[in-house]
Amino acid sequence: MSETQRAVKRRRKVVKSCTFCRKRKLKCDHGKPMCNQCLERKLPHCLYTDHFNFQLTTDELFSDSPNVELIRRINELEEKLQRKNSDGGIVSDSTNCSSTPSSNRSSTSTGPRNNPLWAYRTFIQMDGQCIVFGPTSWRTTVVAQGDRFVKEYRRLWEMIMPERCKLMSNSWSSQKMPITPEEECVTSALCRELPGYQELRKSVEKFFDDDYHAMFKVLDKEKTLNDLERCFIRCPDDDDRVIDIIAPDGDGNFCKAALILMILCLTKFEGSPPPSFSSFFTSLTALNLSSKLSFVERSQFLVLRFFNNVYYSYVCSEAPQVGGMVSELCECSMNLGLAEASTYYKGKENEVGPLYTLKNVWLYTLYADVMVAFEFGRPLLISDDHFDPETLKCYEQTEEESGGFLRRRRLMLMKFIQVSRYCMTELNSRSSSGNVAGAVEQLISYIQENLLPIRYYTSQKTFCSVDFFDIMVLGPSLGMLLNFHNIQRIWLNSPVTSVKNGLVKFGFLSLSLSVNTILGVLERDGGKDGHRALHFALLLVNPLLMRVLSEMYSAFFHKLSLFEDGLIKSIDWGTCAIELHDLDVPTTEYYSFVGAIKMFRKIIDELFEPSKAHLQVFFSKSYAIATTLALEKVSRTLFDRARESRTKAENYCTFTDEGTISQETLNEMTDIFWSTYEQQSQDLWSMKPQDF
C-alpha cells in the first residue's frame, strides 16, 4: 500500500444525536425540530449536525465556540444559492430580520431577531469624553440631519455653553466658599457651609409639606427627622451649630445624612447643591464603588438625586454622570430586593420606614431606568427577570394611600412603566423587532385610557384643573411619540403622510405641554417662591422641552435645506391646520409648513408675553431655562437665515417642471443654499445669546 493510500482518513461515523445530548451524554430521541431532552429544558435551539458536509473534530463540534452556528449558516446560504441557480430568481436573505415575534421557529432559524434600528447610533466626543447614543436619543436624531447641519448645531452650542457655565458659576458667587486645607475631611468642610440646626429641621419639615414629597412619597417624615437628630452632631456650647456628621449606627451608612442634605438642596438651594455638598455626594459614590453599600437610604437618596439632577444634563459631557447615577440606583434597588418589599421588609418598619415608601422607591427606580434608556438610546438596565407586572398588582393600594386620588397616581405610573418598558425594549434592544408603529399605538392607547383628554393639558384655561403628577407620565409619553415619528421619518424612510404629520403634531403637543406647565406652576405659586416653583416645573418638563426644540428645529432646518421633488417653487404645499385638542393625525393632507412655523413660535412666545413679565424675572436666574430659551432664540434666527437662503437658491435656478428636477440642478441648488446661508449667518457667531 502506498503512502498516499495509507494517509486516507477513515469515513467518519454520522452523529445522529443533537449536540446538547451528545455533549451531556444523554439519550436523544432524535426528534425534530427539537428532541424531548431540549424541550423539557426549554432550550432555545436543538441542533443536529448529521446533514453537514464538513469534517469536524470532537472538540470543534462540542466546544462552546460558535463554529456549529457558523456552519449551519453556511449550509443555509448554500441551499439558497442552489435554489437561485435552479429557479433563475433572486433569493433574499431575511433570516435575521424578523419584524414580528415567532412562536413556532424551525430548527433552521438563526439566533435572536435583529433590530434594524440597532445600527443607528452616534459617537460623540466632547471635553475629552467619548459617548455613544442610540436610536431614541435626540442627539442621534440631530446627527442624522447630515454633516453640514451637525457643524452648524455644534457651533450653536459652542456659542451657548460659555453663557451657561457663567450662569452656573454665578449661582454660587454669593455663597461663602471656605478655604480649607487639603487634608481636611469632607464632613468638616461640609459643616462649614451648613445652616443652623433649626434651619435644617425647618427645611425637612417644609419638604414634607410641599410638592416634592407629595409627588414622590419615598421618605417618611418621622424617620427622617429622627435621622436628622442622630446624624448631625451639635456643639455643646451652641445647640444650633453643627460640628460633625456621622453614621449613627457605626455601619458606614452616611446615606441617612445625604438624604437630609438632598432635602436641603431641594428646599433651600433651588436644586443646585453647593460645592461641598457635591463633594460629599461624590465621596459616597466612591465609597459605594469600594464597598457596595446596600442601604435602603441609599436608594432613596439616589431617587431624589436623579429627579433633581438628570433634568439639567443636556450636555454630552454630563451624560456619563447621569447614566452612572441611574446604574447605581438600579443595582442598589435590585440588591435590596425592593421589588418584593412586602416580603423582605414586613415587620422591619421601625428600621426602614413604612413599606409604601420602599414600594415607591422601586417604582421610581423603574421609571428612572426608562427615562435614561430613552434619553440615551440604550437598553434597559433592569431586565424582565427583575420586573414582574403581576408583582405590581399588590402596589395598587397601600396602608397609606387609601384615597382614590393617590391610587389614581400609582396606577397611572405603573401602567406607564409597563408601556414605556415595552417601547424601550422594542426600539433600543438588539434582539427586538424594532416595531416602531406598535410602540406608537401602545403609547396613544395609554394616553387615551389613563389621562384626561389632551385639551386639558394644551389650554391654559383648563390647565389649572390638571394634577401636576400627570405631567410625569404625559411628558415622556409625548416625547416618545415625537421621537418615534422622527425615527420613522429619518431611519426607516417612511413616506406615509401620517409619519410627517405625526412628528409635527406630537412636537406641538409636547411644546404646548411644556409651556403650560412652566406658566401653570408659576401662576399657582402666586409669587410666594418663584425660583422654587420654576425648579419644580423644570423637573417635570425640562428634558421634554430640550428634546422638542432640538428635534423640531433640526426637522425644520432639514426641510429647508433639502430640495425634494414637488417642493421646488414653494416649501409651503400643505393645507391642513394643526389642532391641539386631540391626538388625531391627518393621513391624507400635510400640515402647512409656514403655518407650523408660525404656530410653533406663537406657543414658545407665550413665555415672553408682557403680561408674564412678573414671571420672566425668574427665567433669567435659572441656568437651566436660560440655556433652553437661548437655544430657541439662536435656532430661530438661524432658521430665518436658512429660509432666506432657500428663497435665493430657488430664484437662482430655473426649471420647467415644478414636480421634477435633475440631479445636476438639485446639487447646484444645494450648494447655493449652503454658501448663501454661511454668508448670511457669519455675523451671528460673534454675538451673545442674549443679543438675539
ZAMARGU-4260 file (C-alpha; in steps of 0.2 Angstrom, whole numbers, plus 5000, padded with zeros to 4 digits):
<rodrens>
0) 5000/5000/5000 | 5007/5017/4995 | 5010/5031/5007 | 4995/5041/4999 | 4983/5026/5002
5) 4989/5024/5020 | 4985/5043/5023 | 4967/5042/5018 | 4956/5045/5033 | 4943/5033/5038
10) 4925/5038/5035 | 4918/5047/5050 | 4903/5039/5059 | 4887/5050/5057 | 4882/5058/5073
15) 4863/5057/5074 | 4860/5064/5092 | 4859/5083/5094 | 4874/5092/5100 | 4866/5095/5118
20) 4863/5077/5121 | 4879/5072/5114 | 4889/5084/5125 | 4879/5079/5141 | 4879/5060/5136
25) 4860/5060/5137 | 4849/5048/5127 | 4842/5058/5112 | 4826/5053/5104 | 4831/5062/5088
30) 4815/5072/5087 | 4815/5086/5075 | 4814/5101/5076 | 4818/5098/5094 | 4821/5082/5104
35) 4812/5079/5120 | 4828/5082/5131 | 4829/5100/5124 | 4810/5103/5125 | 4810/5098/5144
40) 4824/5110/5147 | 4816/5124/5137 | 4832/5127/5127 | 4831/5139/5113 | 4839/5128/5100
45) 4841/5109/5096 | 4855/5107/5084 | 4858/5092/5073 | 4874/5090/5063 | 4871/5074/5053
50) 4867/5084/5037 | 4883/5095/5037 | 4895/5091/5024 | 4910/5095/5035 | 4923/5086/5044
55) 4923/5092/5062 | 4934/5086/5077 | 4925/5082/5093 | 4932/5097/5101 | 4926/5108/5087
60) 4908/5100/5087 | 4905/5101/5106 | 4915/5116/5112 | 4907/5132/5117 | 4913/5141/5102
65) 4901/5146/5089 | 4908/5135/5075 | 4892/5125/5073 | 4881/5140/5071 | 4893/5147/5058
70) 4892/5130/5049 | 4873/5130/5050 | 4873/5147/5042 | 4884/5142/5028 | 4873/5127/5025
75) 4858/5138/5023 | 4866/5150/5011 | 4872/5136/5000 | 4854/5129/5000 | 4848/5147/4995
80) 4861/5148/4981 | 4856/5131/4974 | 4838/5137/4974 | 4843/5153/4965 | 4853/5143/4952
85) 4839/5131/4949 | 4825/5144/4948 | 4834/5158/4940 | 4827/5170/4953 | 4835/5180/4967
90) 4833/5174/4984 | 4833/5187/4998 | 4841/5184/5014 | 4829/5189/5028 | 4833/5176/5041
95) 4839/5188/5054 | 4827/5202/5051 | 4810/5196/5058 | 4798/5210/5060 | 4786/5201/5072
100) 4790/5188/5085 | 4788/5170/5080 | 4782/5156/5092 | 4785/5142/5080 | 4803/5144/5074
105) 4810/5129/5065 | 4827/5122/5069 | 4835/5132/5054 | 4831/5149/5062 | 4847/5158/5067
110) 4848/5166/5084 | 4838/5181/5090 | 4829/5194/5080 | 4840/5208/5073 | 4833/5226/5077
115) 4835/5236/5061 | 4837/5252/5072 | 4851/5245/5082 | 4864/5251/5069 | 4858/5269/5071
120) 4870/5276/5084 | 4880/5291/5086 | 4898/5293/5093 | 4901/5310/5102 | 4917/5316/5109
125) 4917/5331/5120 | 4928/5338/5133 | 4939/5323/5132 | 4924/5311/5135 | 4918/5298/5122
130) 4899/5293/5122 | 4888/5283/5111 | 4870/5287/5110 | 4857/5276/5102 | 4841/5277/5092
135) 4829/5286/5104 | 4842/5300/5109 | 4838/5317/5102 | 4857/5318/5099 | 4856/5304/5087
140) 4842/5312/5078 | 4851/5329/5076 | 4867/5320/5069 | 4856/5311/5056 | 4852/5328/5048
145) 4869/5327/5039 | 4887/5334/5042 | 4883/5352/5037 | 4869/5353/5049 | 4879/5345/5063
150) 4893/5358/5060 | 4880/5372/5062 | 4872/5364/5078 | 4889/5362/5086 | 4893/5380/5083
155) 4877/5384/5091 | 4881/5375/5107 | 4899/5382/5107 | 4890/5399/5107 | 4878/5395/5121
160) 4889/5385/5133 | 4900/5399/5139 | 4884/5409/5145 | 4878/5393/5153 | 4894/5390/5163
165) 4894/5408/5168 | 4876/5407/5175 | 4881/5391/5184 | 4896/5399/5192 | 4886/5415/5196
170) 4873/5404/5206 | 4886/5402/5219 | 4896/5418/5218 | 4886/5425/5233 | 4890/5409/5244
175) 4904/5409/5256 | 4916/5397/5250 | 4928/5391/5264 | 4946/5389/5261 | 4951/5373/5269
180) 4967/5363/5270 | 4969/5349/5258 | 4969/5336/5272 | 4953/5342/5280 | 4939/5329/5279
185) 4924/5331/5268 | 4912/5332/5283 | 4922/5346/5291 | 4921/5356/5275 | 4903/5352/5274
190) 4899/5358/5291 | 4907/5375/5287 | 4893/5378/5274 | 4878/5371/5283 | 4865/5382/5290
195) 4860/5381/5308 | 4852/5365/5315 | 4835/5373/5317 | 4835/5379/5299 | 4840/5361/5294
200) 4825/5355/5304 | 4813/5368/5296 | 4819/5363/5279 | 4815/5345/5282 | 4798/5349/5288
205) 4795/5361/5273 | 4800/5346/5262 | 4786/5335/5268 | 4773/5349/5266 | 4777/5353/5248
210) 4776/5346/5230 | 4792/5336/5231 | 4786/5324/5244 | 4768/5324/5238 | 4775/5319/5221
215) 4786/5305/5226 | 4782/5299/5243 | 4799/5290/5245 | 4803/5296/5263 | 4794/5295/5280
220) 4794/5311/5290 | 4796/5304/5307 | 4810/5293/5302 | 4819/5307/5293 | 4818/5319/5307
225) 4825/5305/5319 | 4839/5303/5307 | 4842/5321/5307 | 4844/5321/5326 | 4856/5306/5326
230) 4867/5311/5311 | 4871/5329/5314 | 4881/5332/5329 | 4879/5349/5338 | 4891/5359/5348
235) 4889/5358/5367 | 4891/5376/5369 | 4880/5381/5354 | 4865/5370/5351 | 4861/5377/5334
240) 4879/5374/5326 | 4883/5358/5318 | 4900/5352/5321 | 4901/5334/5313 | 4891/5322/5303
245) 4891/5304/5307 | 4884/5287/5303 | 4875/5284/5319 | 4874/5265/5320 | 4893/5264/5316
250) 4889/5254/5300 | 4896/5267/5287 | 4878/5272/5282 | 4881/5291/5278 | 4866/5290/5266
255) 4855/5295/5280 | 4864/5311/5282 | 4865/5313/5262 | 4846/5312/5262 | 4845/5327/5274
260) 4857/5336/5263 | 4847/5332/5247 | 4831/5339/5255 | 4841/5355/5259 | 4846/5356/5241
265) 4828/5355/5235 | 4821/5367/5248 | 4834/5380/5250 | 4846/5379/5236 | 4834/5378/5221
270) 4840/5361/5217 | 4858/5366/5214 | 4870/5359/5228 | 4884/5369/5235 | 4902/5363/5230
275) 4904/5355/5247 | 4888/5345/5246 | 4893/5339/5229 | 4910/5333/5236 | 4901/5324/5250
280) 4889/5315/5237 | 4904/5311/5226 | 4913/5303/5242 | 4898/5292/5244 | 4899/5286/5226
285) 4917/5282/5229 | 4913/5273/5245 | 4900/5263/5236 | 4912/5258/5222 | 4923/5250/5235
290) 4911/5243/5247 | 4895/5241/5238 | 4884/5249/5251 | 4867/5241/5252 | 4856/5253/5262
295) 4838/5257/5259 | 4843/5275/5262 | 4855/5274/5248 | 4841/5270/5235 | 4830/5284/5242
300) 4844/5296/5241 | 4848/5291/5223 | 4830/5293/5218 | 4829/5311/5224 | 4846/5315/5216
305) 4840/5308/5200 | 4825/5319/5199 | 4835/5334/5205 | 4850/5332/5193 | 4845/5322/5177
310) 4834/5336/5170 | 4849/5348/5170 | 4860/5336/5160 | 4858/5340/5141 | 4876/5342/5138
315) 4885/5327/5132 | 4900/5329/5144 | 4887/5327/5159 | 4879/5312/5152 | 4890/5299/5159
320) 4887/5305/5177 | 4868/5304/5175 | 4870/5286/5167 | 4881/5281/5182 | 4869/5288/5194
325) 4855/5278/5187 | 4866/5262/5186 | 4869/5264/5205 | 4851/5266/5208 | 4846/5251/5199
330) 4859/5240/5206 | 4856/5245/5224 | 4837/5243/5222 | 4839/5226/5215 | 4851/5221/5228
335) 4839/5227/5242 | 4825/5217/5234 | 4813/5232/5234 | 4803/5223/5220 | 4796/5212/5234
340) 4797/5225/5248 | 4782/5217/5257 | 4790/5200/5258 | 4808/5206/5264 | 4804/5221/5275
345) 4787/5217/5283 | 4790/5219/5302 | 4805/5230/5300 | 4796/5246/5298 | 4805/5253/5313
350) 4821/5252/5304 | 4817/5256/5286 | 4801/5266/5287 | 4784/5262/5280 | 4783/5249/5267
355) 4774/5261/5255 | 4790/5272/5254 | 4800/5256/5248 | 4787/5252/5235 | 4788/5269/5228
360) 4807/5269/5228 | 4806/5253/5217 | 4793/5261/5205 | 4804/5277/5203 | 4819/5266/5200
365) 4810/5258/5186 | 4804/5275/5180 | 4822/5282/5180 | 4828/5267/5171 | 4816/5270/5157
370) 4819/5289/5156 | 4838/5286/5155 | 4836/5272/5142 | 4825/5284/5132 | 4837/5300/5133
375) 4852/5289/5130 | 4845/5277/5117 | 4851/5262/5127 | 4844/5246/5133 | 4835/5245/5150
380) 4846/5241/5164 | 4833/5231/5174 | 4828/5215/5164 | 4812/5207/5164 | 4819/5194/5176
385) 4818/5208/5189 | 4801/5216/5183 | 4785/5206/5185 | 4769/5216/5181 | 4760/5203/5192
390) 4770/5209/5207 | 4765/5227/5204 | 4747/5222/5207 | 4750/5222/5226 | 4756/5240/5224
395) 4738/5246/5219 | 4733/5251/5236 | 4744/5253/5252 | 4742/5256/5270 | 4745/5275/5267
400) 4736/5278/5251 | 4718/5273/5253 | 4711/5288/5244 | 4706/5287/5225 | 4717/5302/5221
405) 4733/5294/5227 | 4728/5277/5220 | 4725/5285/5203 | 4743/5292/5203 | 4750/5275/5207
410) 4740/5265/5194 | 4744/5278/5181 | 4763/5277/5185 | 4763/5258/5185 | 4754/5257/5168
415) 4766/5270/5161 | 4781/5259/5167 | 4774/5244/5158 | 4770/5253/5142 | 4787/5263/5141
420) 4797/5247/5145 | 4789/5239/5130 | 4793/5254/5119 | 4812/5255/5125 | 4814/5236/5123
425) 4807/5237/5106 | 4817/5251/5100 | 4834/5250/5109 | 4836/5232/5112 | 4847/5222/5099
430) 4836/5207/5100 | 4819/5216/5097 | 4810/5218/5081 | 4811/5237/5081 | 4792/5238/5079
435) 4790/5257/5080 | 4772/5258/5074 | 4767/5246/5088 | 4776/5256/5101 | 4766/5272/5094
440) 4750/5263/5096 | 4753/5257/5114 | 4758/5275/5119 | 4742/5283/5111 | 4731/5270/5119
445) 4739/5273/5136 | 4736/5292/5135 | 4718/5290/5129 | 4714/5277/5143 | 4723/5284/5158
450) 4724/5303/5156 | 4712/5317/5154 | 4708/5322/5136 | 4723/5331/5129 | 4714/5348/5128
455) 4715/5349/5146 | 4734/5350/5145 | 4736/5361/5130 | 4725/5375/5135 | 4730/5387/5149
460) 4711/5390/5153 | 4709/5371/5158 | 4727/5368/5164 | 4723/5374/5181 | 4712/5358/5184
465) 4726/5346/5180 | 4735/5336/5193 | 4754/5340/5190 | 4758/5322/5193 | 4750/5318/5176
470) 4765/5328/5168 | 4777/5315/5175 | 4770/5302/5163 | 4762/5313/5149 | 4778/5322/5146
475) 4789/5307/5142 | 4774/5299/5133 | 4773/5314/5121 | 4792/5315/5119 | 4792/5296/5114
480) 4778/5299/5101 | 4788/5314/5094 | 4804/5304/5093 | 4796/5288/5086 | 4789/5298/5072
485) 4805/5306/5069 | 4814/5289/5069 | 4801/5283/5056 | 4805/5298/5045 | 4824/5298/5046
490) 4829/5280/5049 | 4815/5270/5041 | 4812/5282/5027 | 4793/5281/5029 | 4784/5291/5015
495) 4767/5289/5024 | 4759/5306/5027 | 4754/5302/5045 | 4773/5300/5049 | 4777/5318/5045
500) 4761/5324/5052 | 4764/5314/5067 | 4781/5322/5070 | 4773/5339/5069 | 4758/5335/5079
505) 4766/5327/5094 | 4780/5340/5093 | 4767/5354/5096 | 4758/5345/5109 | 4775/5342/5118
510) 4779/5361/5117 | 4762/5366/5122 | 4763/5355/5137 | 4780/5361/5142 | 4775/5380/5141
515) 4758/5377/5150 | 4767/5368/5164 | 4780/5381/5167 | 4767/5395/5167 | 4754/5385/5177
520) 4766/5380/5191 | 4772/5398/5192 | 4755/5405/5192 | 4749/5393/5206 | 4764/5398/5216
525) 4757/5416/5216 | 4774/5424/5218 | 4777/5416/5235 | 4793/5407/5230 | 4795/5409/5211
530) 4813/5401/5210 | 4807/5386/5219 | 4791/5384/5208 | 4801/5386/5192 | 4813/5372/5198
535) 4798/5361/5201 | 4791/5365/5184 | 4808/5361/5175 | 4809/5345/5185 | 4793/5340/5176
540) 4796/5346/5158 | 4814/5351/5156 | 4820/5336/5146 | 4804/5336/5135 | 4807/5355/5131
545) 4825/5352/5126 | 4820/5337/5115 | 4806/5347/5107 | 4817/5362/5102 | 4831/5351/5096
550) 4821/5338/5086 | 4809/5351/5079 | 4821/5364/5074 | 4833/5351/5066 | 4817/5344/5056
555) 4813/5362/5051 | 4830/5366/5045 | 4832/5349/5036 | 4816/5353/5026 | 4823/5370/5021
560) 4840/5363/5015 | 4833/5348/5006 | 4826/5351/4989 | 4813/5337/4987 | 4803/5333/4972
565) 4787/5343/4971 | 4794/5356/4984 | 4803/5367/4972 | 4793/5383/4970 | 4786/5383/4987
570) 4790/5374/5003 | 4773/5378/5010 | 4762/5365/5000 | 4752/5358/5015 | 4735/5365/5018
575) 4730/5356/5034 | 4729/5366/5051 | 4736/5359/5067 | 4724/5355/5081 | 4730/5353/5099
580) 4713/5347/5106 | 4715/5329/5101 | 4728/5316/5096 | 4721/5313/5079 | 4734/5314/5065
585) 4729/5318/5047 | 4733/5304/5034 | 4728/5312/5018 | 4734/5330/5019 | 4750/5338/5025
590) 4751/5351/5038 | 4755/5369/5032 | 4774/5371/5034 | 4773/5390/5036 | 4758/5388/5047
595) 4768/5376/5058 | 4782/5388/5060 | 4771/5402/5065 | 4761/5391/5077 | 4777/5384/5085
600) 4784/5402/5088 | 4767/5408/5095 | 4767/5394/5108 | 4785/5397/5114 | 4782/5416/5114
605) 4769/5414/5127 | 4783/5414/5139 | 4788/5431/5134 | 4771/5440/5134 | 4771/5457/5143
610) 4758/5450/5155 | 4770/5437/5161 | 4784/5450/5165 | 4782/5446/5183 | 4787/5428/5179
615) 4801/5431/5167 | 4811/5438/5181 | 4814/5420/5187 | 4819/5414/5169 | 4835/5424/5169
620) 4841/5417/5186 | 4839/5399/5181 | 4853/5392/5170 | 4843/5378/5165 | 4828/5388/5157
625) 4840/5401/5152 | 4850/5389/5142 | 4835/5381/5134 | 4827/5398/5129 | 4844/5404/5122
630) 4845/5388/5111 | 4827/5393/5105 | 4831/5411/5101 | 4848/5407/5092 | 4839/5392/5082
635) 4825/5404/5077 | 4837/5417/5070 | 4847/5403/5061 | 4831/5396/5054 | 4826/5413/5047
640) 4843/5415/5038 | 4841/5397/5031 | 4824/5402/5024 | 4831/5417/5015 | 4845/5406/5008
645) 4832/5394/5002 | 4822/5408/4993 | 4838/5414/4984 | 4843/5396/4979 | 4826/5394/4971
650) 4826/5410/4962 | 4844/5407/4955 | 4840/5391/4947 | 4827/5389/4933 | 4817/5373/4928
655) 4802/5369/4918 | 4793/5356/4928 | 4789/5360/4946 | 4787/5342/4950 | 4804/5336/4944
660) 4821/5342/4945 | 4838/5335/4938 | 4851/5329/4949 | 4863/5342/4942 | 4851/5356/4946
665) 4847/5349/4963 | 4866/5349/4968 | 4868/5366/4961 | 4853/5372/4972 | 4860/5364/4987
670) 4877/5372/4985 | 4869/5389/4983 | 4859/5386/4998 | 4873/5382/5010 | 4885/5395/5003
675) 4872/5409/5005 | 4867/5403/5022 | 4885/5403/5028 | 4887/5421/5021 | 4872/5427/5030
680) 4875/5418/5046 | 4893/5423/5048 | 4890/5438/5058 | 4879/5429/5071 | 4893/5418/5078
685) 4901/5433/5086 | 4885/5438/5095 | 4880/5433/5113 | 4864/5423/5115 | 4855/5437/5125
690) 4858/5448/5110 | 4846/5438/5099
</rodrens>
